[in-house]
Structure formats: C-alpha cells, structure tokens
Amino acid sequence: MRIEDIMRKNVVTVSPSTSIGEALLLLRAKRIRHLPVVEHTRLVGIVSDRDLRDALPSRLLTHEDDDTILHKPVADIMHKQVITAHPLDFIEDAAAQLYEHKIGSLPIVDRSQLVGMITESDLFSSLIELFGVNKPSSHIEVEVDDRAGMLAEVSQVFREAHVNVCSVVVYPSKNVHKKNLVFRVQTIDPRIVTQKLSDKGFTVIWPTEGGIPL
C-alpha cells in the first residue's frame, strides 16, 4: 500500500508569519497535534503542540513579555529540518521513519510542495486493515524451516481446507534455522485447518491446546 492511498490531502497549515497564539488556537479548534508551515505551497517547517506549549508563558510565573510571546511568529520556533515522505513511498517505510525518528507525523511532499499528511494514527489504522484484524478472522501461527518454498507449502493446506487467507506475516523464530508464518484466515473455527497442518507435519504455534503447540 502506498502513502498516497491513506494520506490526508486537506492539510491544515500555517504560514511562517502566523503568530504562536493563532497557531495554538488552530490546533485546539481542529484537534490536531502538528502544523506544517507553508510558504507559497512550499513546505518550510513544522510545529507541534509540544513546541507551542514549550513557547507559552509559565502559568506560575509572569513576565512583562508574556503577551509578546503569543504574538511572535511560528517561524521563531518551527523545525526547519523536516522529515518528509513521498506519495509513492510504501506505508511500511513511513512507519519505519516515524519509529526511527520518534515523531508523530510525516508531511507528504512532491517536488518541494506539500500534498498531504499522515500521522501515526493513520498508519496504525492502515496496518490493522492490512493484517485483516478489522474483520471476523482467526490467528494461526506456524513454525517452519527457514528455506525457500515453505510459505507455498503451508498455503496449499489452507487451499485444500477451502479457507481464505486475509494476511500473512513472516518473522524469525526463536529457534535456529526456523521462521514463523502468521496467518489471518476467514474462519471463526480454525481447528480443521490446524489439524490438517499437524497431519502434514507442520508445527502449529497458535492456537494451542492446553498451552502446548498442536
């Protein structure tokens, strides 16, 4: 899935001259956490709710310039080195960007122009759809040898059982030279499939019977 499939195209933005007070009111009114700073459709920075809160006067101590701070432009506090993504990037690459840089959103840029925005919430929702957990389904996990062709062999069992697969995830097993295949399948009762897998000699990690792999 590409970022262009899930990004928000109607992005709330501010200009470098927008005051800190105005930006704060905009965040609260729109219930968002990040504001791209745009100048003539070109992305020049970004401010977050945390940036704005940090710039606000203290509630405990008052100073003569407290009101002045609210009228200062967001250009004074915005992050100019913005981490961005392209509309044709894959959503897993965007998720890696958010994770690596510990940020909550990614402006989507094409030829230096802001064309969209995605947040960690958008990615989370999309990953749920990709894994198929938003539909009635069952989780089946199988440990197999770490060699070519194993996914096809296990998939053949689902085909023989006439069970549709919603999604597949592959990750390393705790055991050497093994890997785990995690399937989301469109059946509420996976026992027929798990029995067929066991009969074929595959190790079913989940579901288990009494805590013991089938």
N, C-alpha and C positions, 0 to 999 in steps of 0.2 A: 504494500500500500504506500502511495506517495503522499507527501505532505500536502500537496495541492488538494487532495481528496478530503482532508479534515480541517484545514486551516480556516480561521475566521477571516473573512475578506473585509467586513465592515469594522475596521480597526479604529478605536478611539485614540486620537493623537493630540499632542500639544506642539506648539512652536517653541523655539529657544527663548522667545521673549515672554512666554506665558509666566505669570507670577507663581511662586510657590503656593500661595494661598489659593489661587484659582485651580491649580493642579490638584491640590488636596481635596477641594470641593468636588472636582470632576471624578476623582477616584471613588469617593464616597457615594456620589449620585449614581454612578454606573456599576458600583460594586465590583470593581476590578482592582488588580494589585500592581499592574505595570502600565506605564505610559510611554510609548515610543515618541521621541522628539523628532519632528519632521520639518524640514525647510524646503519648500518648493518640491514636494513629493519625495525628497531625498532624505533618507534616514541619517541623522547626525548624532543621535544619542538615545538614551533611555533612562527613565527614573522609575523607581519602585516606591511602594507605600512606605517601606522602611527608610529609604533615602529622605522622603519628605518628613517623616516623623523625626528623624535624627536632626533635621534642619530646624524644626519648630522650637520656639522658646520653651524653657522649662516651666512646668506648672507650679513648681515650688519656689523658684527664684525669678524675680522680674528684673528686667534691664531696660534702660532707656531706648535701646534699639530693637525691642521685641516686635513692634509693629512694622519696622523697616524690613525685618527678615521676611515677613509674609509677602512683601511687595517686590522682593528680589526675583530675578528671572530664574527659571529652572536650568538655564544654561550654566548657572554658577555651581550647580550640584549634580548635573546629569553625568552619566558614564558615557564617555565618548568612544571607548573601545568596546563596541557592541558585538556580542557573539550572535551570529545570524545563521539562517539556513536558506536553501533554495527550494522553490516549489516542487522540483523534481527529485529532491532527496527522499530517501525512504524513511518511514516513521521510526524504524529502529535506530537509524543513525541520529535522528533528532533526540531520541530518548537517551542515547549514549552521550550526546552533547550536554543535555540537562544534568545527567548524572555526574559526568566528569567535572563540569564547571560549577556544580552545585547552584544552579539557577532555576527559576520557576517558569521562565517563558523564553520563547525564541521568536524574534521578528523574522518574517519571511521576506527576503529581498531578491529582486530580479533586476539586474543592471543598475544597482545602487538605489532602486526605488522600492519603497515599502509596498508590498502587495498582499500581506496577510500577517497573521499572528497565531501561534499555538502556545498553549500552556501545558504544564504537567498534567492538569486535569483532562485536557483534550486527549493527550497521549494515553492516559490511563483508561479512558473510555474506549479508545480505539483498540488497545491491546486486549481488553475484555471481549470485544467483538471478534478479534482475530482468534482468540483462544476458544471462542464458542461458548463461554460460560454464561452468556446472556440468554441462552436458550436451554430448554429441558435436555439434559445430556448427562452422561456418566463419565467418570475419570477412570481410565485404565492405563496402568504403567507396567512396562515390560522391560526386563533386563536382557540384553542380547550381547553377542560377541561384537567387538569393535572391528568389523570388517565390512567391505562393500557388499551390498545386496540384502542386508538384514531388514531394512525398512520394507522392501518389497515383499520379503518372505512373510513378515508379520501382517502386512496389509492384505495379503492373499487370504489369511484366515478370516479377517473381517469381511472380505468379499464372499467367501464361502458361507458365512453366517448371515449374509444379507443385511449387514449393519453398516450404516453410513457413517463415515468419519468426518467430524466437523473441523478438527485441527490436529496437528502433530507438532510436538516439540521434542528436540533431541538434546540431551545433555550428558556429560561424563558421569559414569557410575563411580561409586566409592571403591569398587573392585577393579583391579588391574586388568587391562585389555577388555573391558566391558563398557557399555554405554546404555543409557536408559531412554526408552521411547515412551513419551507421554501422549496418549490419545484422548480426545474428547469425542465421544460417539453418541449418536442419536438413538439411545435406548435407555430406559429407566432401570431395566434389569440386565446387568452385564454378565450374569452368571453363565449364560450359554456360550458367550464369546470367550470368557476366561477359561471355561472348561476345554474348549477347542484349542486354545493356546497351550494349555497344560498338556493336552493329549499330543500336541505337536512337539513337545519338549521344551517350550519356552518357559522362562521363569517370570511369573506374574508377581510384581511387587505390590500392586494395588489394583483391585480390592484384595484384602487378605481375609483369611478365615481364622479367627481367634488370634490375630496378630502374627500369624505365620503365612509367608508367601505361598500362593497356590502352586 
